[in-house]
């Protein structure tokens, strides 16, 4: 019959085994690190896209506000249709008759944004 191993011998053997990392542990750590880096890179790309879109929407809003200020200075009957663009956004407007009243309508389109046509917004009621 064999004698059971002594406690000191077992502890010594376990200490020798735990000196470094195994190849499996290194592989798992590398995979986890790679997944984390890919997730961070994807988030950074989405943030960059949203930042650009936000900047373009702001530029379009300023463009539309400036165009509306210019249109307010004109007599309502002289406004027919037009558009202004700065490369990032395009603001277009036109006049129409609805129910016997002349109305100015407009649309703001942002570059690089695939979207369905937005509802036309009423910009200015034309007063006689």
Backbone as XML, in Angstrom:
<?xml version="1.0"?>
<chain id="A" units="angstrom">
  <residue number="1" name="UNK">
    <atom name="N" x="0.794" y="-1.175" z="0.000"/>
    <atom name="CA" x="0.000" y="0.000" z="0.000"/>
    <atom name="C" x="0.849" y="1.255" z="0.000"/>
  </residue>
  <residue number="2" name="UNK">
    <atom name="N" x="0.311" y="2.285" z="-0.691"/>
    <atom name="CA" x="1.070" y="3.527" z="-0.737"/>
    <atom name="C" x="0.613" y="4.450" z="0.363"/>
  </residue>
  <residue number="3" name="UNK">
    <atom name="N" x="1.543" y="5.242" z="0.793"/>
    <atom name="CA" x="1.234" y="6.203" z="1.843"/>
    <atom name="C" x="0.587" y="7.443" z="1.202"/>
  </residue>
  <residue number="4" name="UNK">
    <atom name="N" x="-0.345" y="8.079" z="1.873"/>
    <atom name="CA" x="-0.903" y="9.320" z="1.335"/>
    <atom name="C" x="0.165" y="10.418" z="1.352"/>
  </residue>
  <residue number="5" name="UNK">
    <atom name="N" x="0.139" y="11.318" z="0.369"/>
    <atom name="CA" x="1.158" y="12.370" z="0.317"/>
    <atom name="C" x="1.038" y="13.284" z="1.516"/>
  </residue>
  <residue number="6" name="UNK">
    <atom name="N" x="2.173" y="13.746" z="1.912"/>
    <atom name="CA" x="2.183" y="14.636" z="3.077"/>
    <atom name="C" x="1.677" y="16.025" z="2.678"/>
  </residue>
  <residue number="7" name="UNK">
    <atom name="N" x="1.185" y="16.715" z="3.659"/>
    <atom name="CA" x="0.609" y="18.047" z="3.422"/>
    <atom name="C" x="1.649" y="19.004" z="2.869"/>
  </residue>
  <residue number="8" name="UNK">
    <atom name="N" x="2.824" y="18.984" z="3.348"/>
    <atom name="CA" x="3.886" y="19.892" z="2.891"/>
    <atom name="C" x="4.219" y="19.640" z="1.420"/>
  </residue>
  <residue number="9" name="UNK">
    <atom name="N" x="4.223" y="18.384" z="1.029"/>
    <atom name="CA" x="4.543" y="18.052" z="-0.350"/>
    <atom name="C" x="3.443" y="18.556" z="-1.289"/>
  </residue>
  <residue number="10" name="UNK">
    <atom name="N" x="2.195" y="18.460" z="-0.878"/>
    <atom name="CA" x="1.080" y="18.939" z="-1.703"/>
    <atom name="C" x="1.156" y="20.455" z="-1.850"/>
  </residue>
  <residue number="11" name="UNK">
    <atom name="N" x="1.396" y="21.174" z="-0.759"/>
    <atom name="CA" x="1.490" y="22.634" z="-0.807"/>
    <atom name="C" x="2.656" y="23.077" z="-1.672"/>
  </residue>
  <residue number="12" name="UNK">
    <atom name="N" x="3.755" y="22.410" z="-1.590"/>
    <atom name="CA" x="4.931" y="22.748" z="-2.389"/>
    <atom name="C" x="4.634" y="22.561" z="-3.871"/>
  </residue>
  <residue number="13" name="UNK">
    <atom name="N" x="3.946" y="21.474" z="-4.208"/>
    <atom name="CA" x="3.601" y="21.204" z="-5.603"/>
    <atom name="C" x="2.632" y="22.260" z="-6.118"/>
  </residue>
  <residue number="14" name="UNK">
    <atom name="N" x="1.659" y="22.679" z="-5.317"/>
    <atom name="CA" x="0.697" y="23.684" z="-5.733"/>
    <atom name="C" x="1.368" y="25.038" z="-5.926"/>
  </residue>
  <residue number="15" name="UNK">
    <atom name="N" x="2.332" y="25.373" z="-5.069"/>
    <atom name="CA" x="3.047" y="26.641" z="-5.208"/>
    <atom name="C" x="3.837" y="26.666" z="-6.510"/>
  </residue>
  <residue number="16" name="UNK">
    <atom name="N" x="4.441" y="25.564" z="-6.861"/>
    <atom name="CA" x="5.214" y="25.503" z="-8.089"/>
    <atom name="C" x="4.314" y="25.649" z="-9.317"/>
  </residue>
  <residue number="17" name="UNK">
    <atom name="N" x="3.122" y="25.151" z="-9.252"/>
    <atom name="CA" x="2.200" y="25.247" z="-10.391"/>
    <atom name="C" x="1.681" y="26.670" z="-10.589"/>
  </residue>
  <residue number="18" name="UNK">
    <atom name="N" x="1.564" y="27.480" z="-9.557"/>
    <atom name="CA" x="0.945" y="28.798" z="-9.630"/>
    <atom name="C" x="1.968" y="29.919" z="-9.813"/>
  </residue>
  <residue number="19" name="UNK">
    <atom name="N" x="3.113" y="29.616" z="-10.322"/>
    <atom name="CA" x="4.116" y="30.662" z="-10.502"/>
    <atom name="C" x="3.741" y="31.637" z="-11.613"/>
  </residue>
  <residue number="20" name="UNK">
    <atom name="N" x="3.080" y="31.211" z="-12.643"/>
    <atom name="CA" x="2.732" y="32.069" z="-13.778"/>
    <atom name="C" x="1.326" y="31.773" z="-14.259"/>
  </residue>
  <residue number="21" name="UNK">
    <atom name="N" x="0.990" y="32.399" z="-15.375"/>
    <atom name="CA" x="-0.326" y="32.191" z="-15.969"/>
    <atom name="C" x="-0.259" y="31.067" z="-16.987"/>
  </residue>
  <residue number="22" name="UNK">
    <atom name="N" x="-1.351" y="30.358" z="-17.101"/>
    <atom name="CA" x="-1.397" y="29.299" z="-18.100"/>
    <atom name="C" x="-1.765" y="29.911" z="-19.446"/>
  </residue>
  <residue number="23" name="UNK">
    <atom name="N" x="-1.555" y="29.179" z="-20.490"/>
    <atom name="CA" x="-1.867" y="29.650" z="-21.831"/>
    <atom name="C" x="-3.361" y="29.885" z="-21.997"/>
  </residue>
  <residue number="24" name="UNK">
    <atom name="N" x="-4.179" y="29.088" z="-21.327"/>
    <atom name="CA" x="-5.631" y="29.266" z="-21.401"/>
    <atom name="C" x="-6.032" y="30.581" z="-20.742"/>
  </residue>
  <residue number="25" name="UNK">
    <atom name="N" x="-5.455" y="30.898" z="-19.609"/>
    <atom name="CA" x="-5.763" y="32.160" z="-18.932"/>
    <atom name="C" x="-5.352" y="33.352" z="-19.789"/>
  </residue>
  <residue number="26" name="UNK">
    <atom name="N" x="-4.206" y="33.271" z="-20.415"/>
    <atom name="CA" x="-3.750" y="34.359" z="-21.286"/>
    <atom name="C" x="-4.668" y="34.497" z="-22.491"/>
  </residue>
  <residue number="27" name="UNK">
    <atom name="N" x="-5.091" y="33.394" z="-23.058"/>
    <atom name="CA" x="-5.988" y="33.413" z="-24.208"/>
    <atom name="C" x="-7.333" y="34.036" z="-23.838"/>
  </residue>
  <residue number="28" name="UNK">
    <atom name="N" x="-7.901" y="33.657" z="-22.714"/>
    <atom name="CA" x="-9.178" y="34.213" z="-22.271"/>
    <atom name="C" x="-9.038" y="35.714" z="-22.005"/>
  </residue>
  <residue number="29" name="UNK">
    <atom name="N" x="-7.968" y="36.137" z="-21.360"/>
    <atom name="CA" x="-7.752" y="37.551" z="-21.081"/>
    <atom name="C" x="-7.601" y="38.346" z="-22.375"/>
  </residue>
  <residue number="30" name="UNK">
    <atom name="N" x="-6.906" y="37.790" z="-23.348"/>
    <atom name="CA" x="-6.717" y="38.463" z="-24.631"/>
    <atom name="C" x="-8.044" y="38.616" z="-25.367"/>
  </residue>
  <residue number="31" name="UNK">
    <atom name="N" x="-8.854" y="37.586" z="-25.354"/>
    <atom name="CA" x="-10.163" y="37.656" z="-26.017"/>
    <atom name="C" x="-11.045" y="38.697" z="-25.344"/>
  </residue>
  <residue number="32" name="UNK">
    <atom name="N" x="-11.081" y="38.708" z="-24.023"/>
    <atom name="CA" x="-11.882" y="39.699" z="-23.304"/>
    <atom name="C" x="-11.401" y="41.117" z="-23.590"/>
  </residue>
  <residue number="33" name="UNK">
    <atom name="N" x="-10.107" y="41.313" z="-23.632"/>
    <atom name="CA" x="-9.552" y="42.623" z="-23.936"/>
    <atom name="C" x="-9.922" y="43.044" z="-25.361"/>
  </residue>
  <residue number="34" name="UNK">
    <atom name="N" x="-9.843" y="42.118" z="-26.303"/>
    <atom name="CA" x="-10.212" y="42.419" z="-27.687"/>
    <atom name="C" x="-11.677" y="42.795" z="-27.824"/>
  </residue>
  <residue number="35" name="UNK">
    <atom name="N" x="-12.548" y="42.077" z="-27.142"/>
    <atom name="CA" x="-13.981" y="42.387" z="-27.187"/>
    <atom name="C" x="-14.224" y="43.779" z="-26.605"/>
  </residue>
  <residue number="36" name="UNK">
    <atom name="N" x="-13.560" y="44.114" z="-25.532"/>
    <atom name="CA" x="-13.701" y="45.445" z="-24.928"/>
    <atom name="C" x="-13.227" y="46.547" z="-25.852"/>
  </residue>
  <residue number="37" name="UNK">
    <atom name="N" x="-12.116" y="46.338" z="-26.520"/>
    <atom name="CA" x="-11.584" y="47.353" z="-27.437"/>
    <atom name="C" x="-12.520" y="47.541" z="-28.627"/>
  </residue>
  <residue number="38" name="UNK">
    <atom name="N" x="-13.058" y="46.459" z="-29.165"/>
    <atom name="CA" x="-14.003" y="46.564" z="-30.288"/>
    <atom name="C" x="-15.264" y="47.318" z="-29.854"/>
  </residue>
  <residue number="39" name="UNK">
    <atom name="N" x="-15.754" y="47.060" z="-28.660"/>
    <atom name="CA" x="-16.947" y="47.757" z="-28.164"/>
    <atom name="C" x="-16.680" y="49.245" z="-28.004"/>
  </residue>
  <residue number="40" name="UNK">
    <atom name="N" x="-15.530" y="49.603" z="-27.480"/>
    <atom name="CA" x="-15.175" y="51.015" z="-27.309"/>
    <atom name="C" x="-15.023" y="51.694" z="-28.670"/>
  </residue>
  <residue number="41" name="UNK">
    <atom name="N" x="-14.415" y="51.028" z="-29.622"/>
    <atom name="CA" x="-14.237" y="51.606" z="-30.959"/>
    <atom name="C" x="-15.588" y="51.830" z="-31.637"/>
  </residue>
  <residue number="42" name="UNK">
    <atom name="N" x="-16.506" y="50.889" z="-31.491"/>
    <atom name="CA" x="-17.838" y="51.059" z="-32.075"/>
    <atom name="C" x="-18.585" y="52.217" z="-31.449"/>
  </residue>
  <residue number="43" name="UNK">
    <atom name="N" x="-18.460" y="52.382" z="-30.152"/>
    <atom name="CA" x="-19.103" y="53.496" z="-29.473"/>
    <atom name="C" x="-18.505" y="54.819" z="-29.916"/>
  </residue>
  <residue number="44" name="UNK">
    <atom name="N" x="-17.199" y="54.873" z="-30.058"/>
    <atom name="CA" x="-16.540" y="56.105" z="-30.491"/>
    <atom name="C" x="-16.988" y="56.493" z="-31.902"/>
  </residue>
  <residue number="45" name="UNK">
    <atom name="N" x="-17.156" y="55.523" z="-32.785"/>
    <atom name="CA" x="-17.616" y="55.817" z="-34.146"/>
    <atom name="C" x="-19.042" y="56.356" z="-34.134"/>
  </residue>
  <residue number="46" name="UNK">
    <atom name="N" x="-19.900" y="55.783" z="-33.310"/>
    <atom name="CA" x="-21.283" y="56.274" z="-33.216"/>
    <atom name="C" x="-21.325" y="57.688" z="-32.655"/>
  </residue>
  <residue number="47" name="UNK">
    <atom name="N" x="-20.500" y="57.972" z="-31.672"/>
    <atom name="CA" x="-20.444" y="59.320" z="-31.099"/>
    <atom name="C" x="-19.970" y="60.318" z="-32.156"/>
  </residue>
  <residue number="48" name="UNK">
    <atom name="N" x="-18.990" y="59.950" z="-32.954"/>
    <atom name="CA" x="-18.497" y="60.841" z="-34.008"/>
    <atom name="C" x="-19.586" y="61.122" z="-35.041"/>
  </residue>
  <residue number="49" name="UNK">
    <atom name="N" x="-20.349" y="60.102" z="-35.433"/>
    <atom name="CA" x="-21.449" y="60.302" z="-36.387"/>
    <atom name="C" x="-22.511" y="61.233" z="-35.826"/>
  </residue>
  <residue number="50" name="UNK">
    <atom name="N" x="-22.891" y="61.024" z="-34.575"/>
    <atom name="CA" x="-23.918" y="61.868" z="-33.973"/>
    <atom name="C" x="-23.430" y="63.302" z="-33.776"/>
  </residue>
  <residue number="51" name="UNK">
    <atom name="N" x="-22.162" y="63.464" z="-33.470"/>
    <atom name="CA" x="-21.599" y="64.804" z="-33.325"/>
    <atom name="C" x="-21.647" y="65.541" z="-34.653"/>
  </residue>
  <residue number="52" name="UNK">
    <atom name="N" x="-21.285" y="64.862" z="-35.740"/>
    <atom name="CA" x="-21.321" y="65.492" z="-37.067"/>
    <atom name="C" x="-22.751" y="65.847" z="-37.449"/>
  </residue>
  <residue number="53" name="UNK">
    <atom name="N" x="-23.694" y="64.947" z="-37.203"/>
    <atom name="CA" x="-25.085" y="65.212" z="-37.525"/>
    <atom name="C" x="-25.615" y="66.390" z="-36.711"/>
  </residue>
  <residue number="54" name="UNK">
    <atom name="N" x="-25.254" y="66.442" z="-35.445"/>
    <atom name="CA" x="-25.687" y="67.547" z="-34.589"/>
    <atom name="C" x="-25.128" y="68.872" z="-35.097"/>
  </residue>
  <residue number="55" name="UNK">
    <atom name="N" x="-23.866" y="68.882" z="-35.493"/>
    <atom name="CA" x="-23.239" y="70.089" z="-36.032"/>
    <atom name="C" x="-23.940" y="70.526" z="-37.320"/>
  </residue>
  <residue number="56" name="UNK">
    <atom name="N" x="-24.263" y="69.570" z="-38.192"/>
    <atom name="CA" x="-24.949" y="69.892" z="-39.443"/>
    <atom name="C" x="-26.364" y="70.400" z="-39.193"/>
  </residue>
  <residue number="57" name="UNK">
    <atom name="N" x="-27.058" y="69.824" z="-38.225"/>
    <atom name="CA" x="-28.407" y="70.283" z="-37.900"/>
    <atom name="C" x="-28.374" y="71.695" z="-37.327"/>
  </residue>
  <residue number="58" name="UNK">
    <atom name="N" x="-27.385" y="71.984" z="-36.522"/>
    <atom name="CA" x="-27.243" y="73.335" z="-35.973"/>
    <atom name="C" x="-26.985" y="74.334" z="-37.097"/>
  </residue>
  <residue number="59" name="UNK">
    <atom name="N" x="-26.085" y="73.981" z="-38.032"/>
    <atom name="CA" x="-25.798" y="74.864" z="-39.161"/>
    <atom name="C" x="-27.052" y="75.073" z="-40.002"/>
  </residue>
  <residue number="60" name="UNK">
    <atom name="N" x="-27.852" y="74.038" z="-40.210"/>
    <atom name="CA" x="-29.092" y="74.162" z="-40.962"/>
    <atom name="C" x="-30.107" y="75.058" z="-40.267"/>
  </residue>
  <residue number="61" name="UNK">
    <atom name="N" x="-30.165" y="74.962" z="-38.955"/>
    <atom name="CA" x="-31.087" y="75.805" z="-38.194"/>
    <atom name="C" x="-30.694" y="77.273" z="-38.317"/>
  </residue>
  <residue number="62" name="UNK">
    <atom name="N" x="-29.412" y="77.563" z="-38.225"/>
    <atom name="CA" x="-28.929" y="78.935" z="-38.384"/>
    <atom name="C" x="-29.217" y="79.426" z="-39.798"/>
  </residue>
  <residue number="63" name="UNK">
    <atom name="N" x="-28.989" y="78.574" z="-40.783"/>
    <atom name="CA" x="-29.266" y="78.914" z="-42.183"/>
    <atom name="C" x="-30.740" y="79.258" z="-42.372"/>
  </residue>
  <residue number="64" name="UNK">
    <atom name="N" x="-31.631" y="78.436" z="-41.834"/>
    <atom name="CA" x="-33.072" y="78.681" z="-41.959"/>
    <atom name="C" x="-33.479" y="79.955" z="-41.223"/>
  </residue>
  <residue number="65" name="UNK">
    <atom name="N" x="-32.922" y="80.186" z="-40.056"/>
    <atom name="CA" x="-33.262" y="81.401" z="-39.305"/>
    <atom name="C" x="-32.843" y="82.653" z="-40.060"/>
  </residue>
  <residue number="66" name="UNK">
    <atom name="N" x="-31.661" y="82.637" z="-40.658"/>
    <atom name="CA" x="-31.204" y="83.790" z="-41.436"/>
    <atom name="C" x="-32.090" y="84.008" z="-42.662"/>
  </residue>
  <residue number="67" name="UNK">
    <atom name="N" x="-32.485" y="82.919" z="-43.332"/>
    <atom name="CA" x="-33.359" y="83.047" z="-44.500"/>
    <atom name="C" x="-34.724" y="83.597" z="-44.094"/>
  </residue>
  <residue number="68" name="UNK">
    <atom name="N" x="-35.255" y="83.138" z="-42.976"/>
    <atom name="CA" x="-36.554" y="83.634" z="-42.514"/>
    <atom name="C" x="-36.489" y="85.109" z="-42.144"/>
  </residue>
  <residue number="69" name="UNK">
    <atom name="N" x="-35.395" y="85.538" z="-41.544"/>
    <atom name="CA" x="-35.246" y="86.961" z="-41.231"/>
    <atom name="C" x="-35.277" y="87.797" z="-42.504"/>
  </residue>
  <residue number="70" name="UNK">
    <atom name="N" x="-34.618" y="87.308" z="-43.551"/>
    <atom name="CA" x="-34.631" y="88.023" z="-44.825"/>
    <atom name="C" x="-36.019" y="88.013" z="-45.448"/>
  </residue>
  <residue number="71" name="UNK">
    <atom name="N" x="-36.734" y="86.887" z="-45.341"/>
    <atom name="CA" x="-38.072" y="86.785" z="-45.926"/>
    <atom name="C" x="-39.079" y="87.667" z="-45.197"/>
  </residue>
  <residue number="72" name="UNK">
    <atom name="N" x="-38.908" y="87.849" z="-43.912"/>
    <atom name="CA" x="-39.829" y="88.690" z="-43.145"/>
    <atom name="C" x="-39.758" y="90.146" z="-43.591"/>
  </residue>
  <residue number="73" name="UNK">
    <atom name="N" x="-38.606" y="90.543" z="-44.117"/>
    <atom name="CA" x="-38.440" y="91.926" z="-44.561"/>
    <atom name="C" x="-39.115" y="92.196" z="-45.903"/>
  </residue>
  <residue number="74" name="UNK">
    <atom name="N" x="-39.484" y="91.147" z="-46.632"/>
    <atom name="CA" x="-40.105" y="91.302" z="-47.957"/>
    <atom name="C" x="-41.619" y="91.346" z="-47.837"/>
  </residue>
  <residue number="75" name="UNK">
    <atom name="N" x="-42.272" y="92.039" z="-48.775"/>
    <atom name="CA" x="-43.744" y="91.965" z="-48.803"/>
    <atom name="C" x="-44.171" y="90.532" z="-49.140"/>
  </residue>
  <residue number="76" name="UNK">
    <atom name="N" x="-45.225" y="90.096" z="-48.545"/>
    <atom name="CA" x="-45.664" y="88.700" z="-48.689"/>
    <atom name="C" x="-45.976" y="88.347" z="-50.136"/>
  </residue>
  <residue number="77" name="UNK">
    <atom name="N" x="-46.531" y="89.264" z="-50.886"/>
    <atom name="CA" x="-46.918" y="88.976" z="-52.267"/>
    <atom name="C" x="-45.703" y="88.765" z="-53.166"/>
  </residue>
  <residue number="78" name="UNK">
    <atom name="N" x="-44.543" y="89.285" z="-52.781"/>
    <atom name="CA" x="-43.359" y="89.153" z="-53.633"/>
    <atom name="C" x="-42.605" y="87.845" z="-53.414"/>
  </residue>
  <residue number="79" name="UNK">
    <atom name="N" x="-42.924" y="87.115" z="-52.351"/>
    <atom name="CA" x="-42.245" y="85.855" z="-52.060"/>
    <atom name="C" x="-42.897" y="84.734" z="-52.862"/>
  </residue>
  <residue number="80" name="UNK">
    <atom name="N" x="-42.101" y="84.049" z="-53.691"/>
    <atom name="CA" x="-42.638" y="82.947" z="-54.493"/>
    <atom name="C" x="-42.025" y="81.629" z="-54.021"/>
  </residue>
  <residue number="81" name="UNK">
    <atom name="N" x="-40.748" y="81.424" z="-54.302"/>
    <atom name="CA" x="-40.052" y="80.195" z="-53.899"/>
    <atom name="C" x="-38.558" y="80.467" z="-53.938"/>
  </residue>
  <residue number="82" name="UNK">
    <atom name="N" x="-37.817" y="79.638" z="-53.225"/>
    <atom name="CA" x="-36.364" y="79.779" z="-53.230"/>
    <atom name="C" x="-35.713" y="78.750" z="-52.338"/>
  </residue>
  <residue number="83" name="UNK">
    <atom name="N" x="-34.399" y="78.814" z="-52.312"/>
    <atom name="CA" x="-33.630" y="77.885" z="-51.482"/>
    <atom name="C" x="-32.271" y="78.480" z="-51.200"/>
  </residue>
  <residue number="84" name="UNK">
    <atom name="N" x="-31.720" y="78.133" z="-50.047"/>
    <atom name="CA" x="-30.341" y="78.476" z="-49.690"/>
    <atom name="C" x="-29.676" y="77.212" z="-49.178"/>
  </residue>
  <residue number="85" name="UNK">
    <atom name="N" x="-28.372" y="77.123" z="-49.418"/>
    <atom name="CA" x="-27.622" y="75.945" z="-48.992"/>
    <atom name="C" x="-26.219" y="76.360" z="-48.589"/>
  </residue>
  <residue number="86" name="UNK">
    <atom name="N" x="-25.667" y="75.663" z="-47.619"/>
    <atom name="CA" x="-24.276" y="75.911" z="-47.230"/>
    <atom name="C" x="-23.420" y="74.647" z="-47.370"/>
  </residue>
  <residue number="87" name="UNK">
    <atom name="N" x="-23.914" y="73.653" z="-48.070"/>
    <atom name="CA" x="-23.177" y="72.404" z="-48.247"/>
    <atom name="C" x="-23.537" y="71.351" z="-47.217"/>
  </residue>
  <residue number="88" name="UNK">
    <atom name="N" x="-23.900" y="71.781" z="-46.016"/>
    <atom name="CA" x="-24.295" y="70.835" z="-44.983"/>
    <atom name="C" x="-25.798" y="70.703" z="-44.882"/>
  </residue>
  <residue number="89" name="UNK">
    <atom name="N" x="-26.492" y="71.787" z="-45.236"/>
    <atom name="CA" x="-27.944" y="71.790" z="-45.124"/>
    <atom name="C" x="-28.529" y="72.645" z="-46.245"/>
  </residue>
  <residue number="90" name="UNK">
    <atom name="N" x="-29.774" y="72.347" z="-46.586"/>
    <atom name="CA" x="-30.493" y="73.123" z="-47.589"/>
    <atom name="C" x="-31.856" y="73.497" z="-47.015"/>
  </residue>
  <residue number="91" name="UNK">
    <atom name="N" x="-32.158" y="74.782" z="-47.078"/>
    <atom name="CA" x="-33.461" y="75.267" z="-46.631"/>
    <atom name="C" x="-34.199" y="75.791" z="-47.857"/>
  </residue>
  <residue number="92" name="UNK">
    <atom name="N" x="-35.364" y="75.227" z="-48.128"/>
    <atom name="CA" x="-36.156" y="75.669" z="-49.274"/>
    <atom name="C" x="-37.513" y="76.156" z="-48.776"/>
  </residue>
  <residue number="93" name="UNK">
    <atom name="N" x="-38.089" y="77.125" z="-49.496"/>
    <atom name="CA" x="-39.375" y="77.681" z="-49.125"/>
    <atom name="C" x="-40.188" y="77.967" z="-50.379"/>
  </residue>
  <residue number="94" name="UNK">
    <atom name="N" x="-41.502" y="78.071" z="-50.197"/>
    <atom name="CA" x="-42.407" y="78.407" z="-51.276"/>
    <atom name="C" x="-43.698" y="78.945" z="-50.680"/>
  </residue>
  <residue number="95" name="UNK">
    <atom name="N" x="-44.429" y="79.684" z="-51.488"/>
    <atom name="CA" x="-45.701" y="80.259" z="-51.051"/>
    <atom name="C" x="-46.837" y="79.458" z="-51.667"/>
  </residue>
  <residue number="96" name="UNK">
    <atom name="N" x="-47.934" y="79.389" z="-50.964"/>
    <atom name="CA" x="-49.105" y="78.655" z="-51.451"/>
    <atom name="C" x="-50.376" y="79.346" z="-50.967"/>
  </residue>
  <residue number="97" name="UNK">
    <atom name="N" x="-51.452" y="79.042" z="-51.626"/>
    <atom name="CA" x="-52.771" y="79.563" z="-51.233"/>
    <atom name="C" x="-53.552" y="78.420" z="-50.593"/>
  </residue>
  <residue number="98" name="UNK">
    <atom name="N" x="-54.045" y="78.638" z="-49.396"/>
    <atom name="CA" x="-54.885" y="77.646" z="-48.717"/>
    <atom name="C" x="-56.074" y="78.360" z="-48.092"/>
  </residue>
  <residue number="99" name="UNK">
    <atom name="N" x="-57.204" y="77.970" z="-48.540"/>
    <atom name="CA" x="-58.411" y="78.568" z="-47.968"/>
    <atom name="C" x="-58.491" y="80.070" z="-48.177"/>
  </residue>
  <residue number="100" name="UNK">
    <atom name="N" x="-57.968" y="80.545" z="-49.276"/>
    <atom name="CA" x="-58.002" y="81.974" z="-49.571"/>
    <atom name="C" x="-56.901" y="82.768" z="-48.891"/>
  </residue>
  <residue number="101" name="UNK">
    <atom name="N" x="-56.066" y="82.136" z="-48.100"/>
    <atom name="CA" x="-54.964" y="82.843" z="-47.422"/>
    <atom name="C" x="-53.636" y="82.379" z="-48.001"/>
  </residue>
  <residue number="102" name="UNK">
    <atom name="N" x="-52.748" y="83.315" z="-48.198"/>
    <atom name="CA" x="-51.412" y="83.011" z="-48.699"/>
    <atom name="C" x="-50.546" y="82.588" z="-47.507"/>
  </residue>
  <residue number="103" name="UNK">
    <atom name="N" x="-49.774" y="81.546" z="-47.705"/>
    <atom name="CA" x="-48.970" y="80.992" z="-46.611"/>
    <atom name="C" x="-47.590" y="80.639" z="-47.151"/>
  </residue>
  <residue number="104" name="UNK">
    <atom name="N" x="-46.580" y="80.851" z="-46.342"/>
    <atom name="CA" x="-45.203" y="80.510" z="-46.708"/>
    <atom name="C" x="-44.838" y="79.192" z="-46.033"/>
  </residue>
  <residue number="105" name="UNK">
    <atom name="N" x="-44.396" y="78.224" z="-46.838"/>
    <atom name="CA" x="-44.040" y="76.895" z="-46.325"/>
    <atom name="C" x="-42.564" y="76.643" z="-46.570"/>
  </residue>
  <residue number="106" name="UNK">
    <atom name="N" x="-41.965" y="75.742" z="-45.772"/>
    <atom name="CA" x="-40.548" y="75.461" z="-45.959"/>
    <atom name="C" x="-40.140" y="74.087" z="-45.485"/>
  </residue>
  <residue number="107" name="UNK">
    <atom name="N" x="-38.927" y="73.704" z="-45.903"/>
    <atom name="CA" x="-38.378" y="72.396" z="-45.539"/>
    <atom name="C" x="-36.861" y="72.546" z="-45.344"/>
  </residue>
  <residue number="108" name="UNK">
    <atom name="N" x="-36.366" y="71.914" z="-44.289"/>
    <atom name="CA" x="-34.933" y="71.891" z="-44.006"/>
    <atom name="C" x="-34.424" y="70.473" z="-44.227"/>
  </residue>
  <residue number="109" name="UNK">
    <atom name="N" x="-33.400" y="70.316" z="-45.075"/>
    <atom name="CA" x="-32.822" y="69.010" z="-45.360"/>
    <atom name="C" x="-31.357" y="69.023" z="-44.942"/>
  </residue>
  <residue number="110" name="UNK">
    <atom name="N" x="-30.966" y="68.008" z="-44.204"/>
    <atom name="CA" x="-29.598" y="67.894" z="-43.696"/>
    <atom name="C" x="-28.824" y="66.928" z="-44.571"/>
  </residue>
  <residue number="111" name="UNK">
    <atom name="N" x="-27.589" y="67.281" z="-44.916"/>
    <atom name="CA" x="-26.727" y="66.458" z="-45.775"/>
    <atom name="C" x="-26.419" y="65.125" z="-45.099"/>
  </residue>
  <residue number="112" name="UNK">
    <atom name="N" x="-26.378" y="64.086" z="-45.910"/>
    <atom name="CA" x="-25.943" y="62.782" z="-45.432"/>
    <atom name="C" x="-26.921" y="62.088" z="-44.515"/>
  </residue>
  <residue number="113" name="UNK">
    <atom name="N" x="-28.113" y="62.570" z="-44.427"/>
    <atom name="CA" x="-29.086" y="61.949" z="-43.543"/>
    <atom name="C" x="-30.178" y="61.329" z="-44.395"/>
  </residue>
  <residue number="114" name="UNK">
    <atom name="N" x="-30.167" y="60.035" z="-44.484"/>
    <atom name="CA" x="-31.194" y="59.333" z="-45.251"/>
    <atom name="C" x="-32.487" y="59.387" z="-44.449"/>
  </residue>
  <residue number="115" name="UNK">
    <atom name="N" x="-33.446" y="60.092" z="-44.967"/>
    <atom name="CA" x="-34.698" y="60.254" z="-44.236"/>
    <atom name="C" x="-35.852" y="60.393" z="-45.207"/>
  </residue>
  <residue number="116" name="UNK">
    <atom name="N" x="-36.999" y="60.045" z="-44.726"/>
    <atom name="CA" x="-38.210" y="60.269" z="-45.508"/>
    <atom name="C" x="-38.481" y="61.767" z="-45.514"/>
  </residue>
  <residue number="117" name="UNK">
    <atom name="N" x="-39.167" y="62.268" z="-46.512"/>
    <atom name="CA" x="-39.474" y="63.704" z="-46.529"/>
    <atom name="C" x="-40.197" y="64.114" z="-45.256"/>
  </residue>
  <residue number="118" name="UNK">
    <atom name="N" x="-39.706" y="65.163" z="-44.665"/>
    <atom name="CA" x="-40.316" y="65.685" z="-43.439"/>
    <atom name="C" x="-41.581" y="66.450" z="-43.781"/>
  </residue>
  <residue number="119" name="UNK">
    <atom name="N" x="-42.491" y="66.558" z="-42.822"/>
    <atom name="CA" x="-43.678" y="67.354" z="-43.079"/>
    <atom name="C" x="-43.287" y="68.802" z="-43.370"/>
  </residue>
  <residue number="120" name="UNK">
    <atom name="N" x="-44.020" y="69.406" z="-44.231"/>
    <atom name="CA" x="-43.786" y="70.801" z="-44.558"/>
    <atom name="C" x="-44.279" y="71.635" z="-43.384"/>
  </residue>
  <residue number="121" name="UNK">
    <atom name="N" x="-43.483" y="72.594" z="-42.988"/>
    <atom name="CA" x="-43.862" y="73.421" z="-41.849"/>
    <atom name="C" x="-44.352" y="74.773" z="-42.337"/>
  </residue>
  <residue number="122" name="UNK">
    <atom name="N" x="-45.345" y="75.297" z="-41.656"/>
    <atom name="CA" x="-45.859" y="76.626" z="-41.965"/>
    <atom name="C" x="-44.904" y="77.627" z="-41.339"/>
  </residue>
  <residue number="123" name="UNK">
    <atom name="N" x="-44.334" y="78.485" z="-42.152"/>
    <atom name="CA" x="-43.329" y="79.422" z="-41.652"/>
    <atom name="C" x="-43.925" y="80.758" z="-41.270"/>
  </residue>
  <residue number="124" name="UNK">
    <atom name="N" x="-44.597" y="81.364" z="-42.214"/>
    <atom name="CA" x="-45.128" y="82.697" z="-41.983"/>
    <atom name="C" x="-46.542" y="82.800" z="-42.554"/>
  </residue>
  <residue number="125" name="UNK">
    <atom name="N" x="-47.471" y="83.292" z="-41.787"/>
    <atom name="CA" x="-48.768" y="83.621" z="-42.399"/>
    <atom name="C" x="-48.596" y="84.944" z="-43.133"/>
  </residue>
  <residue number="126" name="UNK">
    <atom name="N" x="-49.150" y="85.034" z="-44.285"/>
    <atom name="CA" x="-49.054" y="86.270" z="-45.069"/>
    <atom name="C" x="-50.252" y="87.138" z="-44.729"/>
  </residue>
  <residue number="127" name="UNK">
    <atom name="N" x="-49.945" y="88.310" z="-44.215"/>
    <atom name="CA" x="-51.007" y="89.236" z="-43.884"/>
    <atom name="C" x="-51.218" y="90.198" z="-45.044"/>
  </residue>
  <residue number="128" name="UNK">
    <atom name="N" x="-52.464" y="90.584" z="-45.331"/>
    <atom name="CA" x="-52.717" y="91.493" z="-46.456"/>
    <atom name="C" x="-52.149" y="92.874" z="-46.207"/>
  </residue>
</chain>
